[in-house]
Each structure stands twice: as structure tokens, then as C-alpha cells.
């Protein structure tokens, strides 16, 4: 199959946001695709080579792509970089450059889809000494034979920015139309997808075996199931009314949700986004092997970092230290974890997703041998508001962020977000109802519609004691189009080639500024952070403070000097005030 057919479809999809058109373009592409490669075409259309849980990414950085484009076009890397900053899309850069090259090229070999996929696969899998040169040579070979249109989509693919504007459900609609002639059959394909998390497998099954084959797809240990998600209500009274007067209520931990797959002694862990995160948690793997009784099973839970001396649950930000590529053993020592289970989806050949919660819970209790580091999340059955309120208070005092109420009769609806599960989070009146004044110290270049402008700014609080500006947040929301046009001009006189000597930031921005301008912002709360330096070490060793959900309120405070900005001590006071309010909740 010629790759130009696929690139042409992507080109059509690139100029519309209408879901009907996107679905029809895809359906026509799928109909014309040979069945033996339909799964690979679907993966590529998703912007990947394999389903997420395989954990294989192409991962070529923009600067390396610029190097390849420089080799092919003869243009300097600096000029290509300037063009990239202007266009904000490496695919458009390639398309523009290769149009000129195409005019002087007499011969090129037409690209097939099979060659493109195989070459991208080689790029993704090549590793070891000298691998970078091999990977870049593979990419050069593709671009040398690619049309400008093809090169645009190849480079968007290799840099992880295919951006076709489609959701998984659009692909499922297109597959239903292409292979069953009825979009309403999507419900069967969707169920199969929710059980396998593999659109390519669904595509190949329906293309080869039709709906009969789709209906036979079952849960398989090792293939993550798309997680069931919760809705949100504000009060226990609303929850009881919604769930028929009684419900199960569980602690909601502030950790990383995981899906545990155990097959004999082989254990895999998958994140909420279905990434394979097994390598980050060797200690969790040992706990599963030692204390999960089922020989083969799929369980859901939360991994939380704990204080080993007190048993206290620590904040979500701490769990991110465990997602390192290197130094995992050291991270295990610094950030010990506890594994907390809350559901069973499959155990010893029995599919429990079709069974109600009140039947799943006893199976969970039977299969988990609770021990230090491995627990079953606390749960009660409640039919009165005060029971839920008291349980909430207990959850907060135990270091949780709230509760999850669950319909006792609900099955596990993989991939669904509905009121069978309802989140109830603690609420408090934050000091951040007032605005905060912070100093611009850096920025990142924008992408897409923000190309040629700054897309995100790095802001800092002021440390009066040391006369240093310390990073506290990145902000990209609240800016109008007029703001985004104006800011580069306003900031231009204060742009400097490297980080200012009065700035303390672990973040490496694209552009640095002399501390001068103050922005007025709002945020939801102050949280601990492993990357921002405001209050570094004041609350916890190895952590600073950051703002959650910051938003620009439209005021560039030209009336304020940078030294008049909100101070580090003021941010610390807000954080401590929040803690007091949480502890006093009723």
C-alpha cells in the first residue's frame, strides 16, 4: 500500500474539525487498507506504533530532526530552527523545505506504508552504542524518498505530534462503518476496546471475523483494561440520593492509580493512562508476588509514598520521584511506597467486571493477604449523611484527599465515566481566593496557534532574605490573543541569553528574562513540588512549593517592581494556612 494514500487522508483530516468528515475520511481509508496491515494503519493514525501498554515510542527530539533536515536541504540548522520557531510545527518546516528540494530531484522511490512503518519501528527499537546515527540515517532514508506532504506527517509522527484531531471513538465509528456498514455497531467494538486497550487488535478482528469475532474477545492478563472513572458531586446528601439511599464509601488516596496484572510470577503494572510502569516499582512487584493469592489476576489499586516512621501517606508529587528512568534503587529508599487495592477485575479464570461491587469486594478480600506495605483500601457501607461525613473526617486525618462512593449493585464498566462511582473531595476556603503577584523569569515557545509567540511563562516569588527570585509555577492559561501578541514585544528589551544570576530555577526555559515584569494571577492552592524552588526544603526535604491551576487575570502590574512581588514567606504562610483548614474540616 502506498504511503501517499495515507498521507493524503491525513491531509484531508488536517483541514477540518468536523467529526462526521473525519469519520468518513477514516472509514474510506480503512476500507482500502489490506487486512494484514489494518492494525498497523490504525496504530499510526493514533500517532503510535503499538498500543500504549507496549511502552514503545519513537522519541526523536526536535533538535535531531532539525539536524536531519539540515543535512537533506543544505540549509543551516540555525535557519531551520528560526523557521521552526516561526511556524511552530516541524512537519510544516519539512514540507516547506522539501518542496524546494523536490524541484531539483529527478528520481525518488515511492514510499510504501510497509516501508514507513518498518523504518519507524527500527528507529524506535534501535538502541546501544552508535544507535543515534543509525536512527537518524533511517529517518534520512525516508525523507529522501518522501514527498513534501508525506514528510510533514512522517515528522509529526516521529516527534509525537501527529495531531489529526481524532479521539479513539472516532476511530471506532470509522471501523464500524468500514467493516459492519453500521456505525451503531460501535458499541460492540467499544466493549472489545475497553477490555483490550488495543485499537489495532479490534480493527484486525472486525476486518477478519466481523462482529462475531469482536463479541468473542475476552479479558487477557497482560492486556490492561481501560479504567472505570468516577463522576463528582458536592455533598453526601446528593450522593445518597443519586445511589438510591445507600452505597459503599472508600478512602480516596492521593497516589498513582495502577492496574496490577499477575500471571504466575510475572507481574506488570499499568498506569491510569495504560502505560507500563512496572520498572519503576520493583518493591510493588515483590509485594504482589508475596501477598496476592490469585495465580492469575487483574487488580486495581493506588500506590502511595509513605513516611516509614509514622506510616503517614505523603503527597502525590512525591510519587513522581518514582517515575525516574535511572536511579530507581535510590528512589526506592528515598520514597518507600505502600500498595493499596480497591477492586478485582479478574481472578483465576473468572471475569469479575460483569459482577456487582458487593460481590467483587469479598473476592478482593479473599485474594489479598494484608501486610506491611500492602493493604485493601478502607470501605464502609453507608445509608446516612453523618456516616459519610464522619468517614470523610477520618479519611482526611489519615492523609487521604477524600472519598469515592460506589453503587453496591454496579458492575465494573471499563472505560466508562458515570455516577456508579462518585468522588467526594475535601473542600476548604483557600487563601488563594486573593490574587498573587509573581515575576516573569522565563518562557517557552508556543506550538500550534501560539506558534511564533510565547506559549507558557515561568513565574517566581521573591526571597527577600537572599534577594533571589525563586520559581513557583508555569502558566499558560488566561491569556487573550492580544496578550500573546503583545508580550514578546513588551518583554523583548529584558530578554537575556541565559538564566539571570538572581534567579533560582530547576526548570530550563527556552528563553530567559531579567526579573522585571509582575503578573497578577489566581490559583486553586499551593502544593509541594519536586521542581519549583520557592520554599525549597522548608516543608519537606527535596521539595519546594508550587501553585496548582494558575491563571492570568489580565493585569500586567507595571506599577510594581519585581521586589514588590509576593514573597517566598507569603507563599509558605498560604500553604500552612491551607493545612490548618483541612485539619479543621467537619
CORZIUR-V275225 format. One record per backbone hydrogen bond with DSSP energy under -0.5 kcal/mol. CO is the residue of the C=O (numbers start at 1). NH is the residue of the N-H. Records with the same first field share a line. If there is no record, write none. Layout:
# CORZIUR-V275225
CO=NH + NH
This chain:
# CORZIUR-V275225
1=113
2=5 + 6
3=7
4=8
5=9
6=10
7=11
8=12
9=13
10=14
11=15
12=15
13=16
18=22
19=23
20=24
21=25
22=26
23=27
24=28
25=29
26=30
27=31
28=32
30=33
34=37 + 38
35=38
37=41
38=42
39=43
40=44
41=45
42=46
43=46 + 48
44=47
51=54
52=55 + 276
55=57
59=61
61=64 + 65
62=66
63=67
64=68
65=69
66=70
67=71
68=72
69=73
70=74
76=80
77=81
78=82
79=83
80=84
81=85
82=86
83=87
84=88
85=452
88=448
89=93
90=94
91=95
92=96
93=97
94=98
95=99
96=100
97=101
98=102
99=103
101=104
102=105
104=106
108=110
111=3 + 4
112=116
113=117
114=118
115=119
116=120
117=121
118=122
119=123
120=124
121=125
122=126
128=131
130=134
131=135
132=136
133=137
134=138
135=139
136=140
137=141
138=142
139=143
140=144
141=145
142=145 + 146
147=151
148=152
149=153
150=154
151=155
152=156
153=157
154=158
155=159
156=161
157=160
158=60
167=170 + 171
168=172
169=173
170=174
171=175
172=176
173=177
174=178
175=179
176=180 + 181 + 182
177=181
182=185
183=186
184=187
185=188 + 189
186=190
187=191
188=192
189=193
190=194
191=195
192=196
193=197
194=226
198=202
199=203
200=204
201=205
202=206
203=207
204=208
205=209 + 210
206=210
209=213
210=214
211=215
212=216
213=216
214=217
220=223
222=224
226=415
229=418
231=423
235=239
236=240
237=241
238=242
239=243
240=245
241=244
243=246
247=382
248=406
249=380
250=404
251=253
252=401 + 402
253=255
255=257
256=303
257=272
258=260 + 301
259=261 + 270
260=262 + 299
261=268
262=297
263=266
265=267
266=263
268=261
269=277 + 278
270=259
271=274
275=271 + 277
277=280
278=281
281=285
282=286
283=287
284=288
285=289
286=290
287=291
288=292
291=293 + 369
295=264
296=348
297=262
298=345 + 346
299=260
300=342 + 343
301=258
302=304 + 340
303=256
304=338
305=314
306=308
307=311
312=307
315=318 + 319
316=319 + 320
317=320
318=321
319=322
320=323
321=324
327=331
328=332
329=333
330=334
331=335
336=306
338=304 + 340
339=341 + 375
340=302
341=377
343=300
345=352 + 353
346=298
347=350
349=351
350=347 + 352
352=355
353=412
356=359 + 360
357=361
359=363
360=364
361=365
362=366
363=367
364=368
367=293 + 369
368=370
371=374
373=339
374=371
375=341
378=251
380=249 + 382
382=247
384=388
385=389
386=390
387=391
388=392
389=393
390=394
391=395
392=396
393=397
394=398
395=400
396=399
401=426
402=252
403=424
404=250
405=422
406=248
407=410
408=358
410=357
411=413
412=414
413=416
416=229 + 418
418=231 + 421
420=407
421=231
422=405
423=233
424=403
428=430
430=433
431=434
432=523
436=438 + 521
437=566
438=519
439=460
440=516
441=513
442=458
443=510 + 511
444=455 + 456
447=450
448=451
450=446 + 453
453=446 + 455
456=444
457=459 + 475
458=441 + 442
459=472 + 473
460=439
461=463 + 470
462=464 + 568
463=467 + 468
468=463 + 470
469=504
470=461
471=534
472=547
473=459
475=457
477=552
480=484
481=485
482=486
483=487
484=488
485=489
486=489 + 490
487=491
488=492
491=494
492=495
494=514
496=512
500=503
502=469
503=505
504=471
507=509
511=443
512=496
517=440
518=557
519=438 + 521
520=553 + 555
521=436
522=551
525=548
527=546
529=544
531=506
533=536
534=545
535=538 + 539
540=537 + 543
543=537
544=529
546=527
548=524 + 525
551=522
554=556
555=520 + 557
556=558
557=560
561=564
562=565
566=462
567=571
568=572
569=573
570=574
571=575
572=576
573=577
574=578
575=579
576=580
577=581
578=582
579=583
580=584
582=585
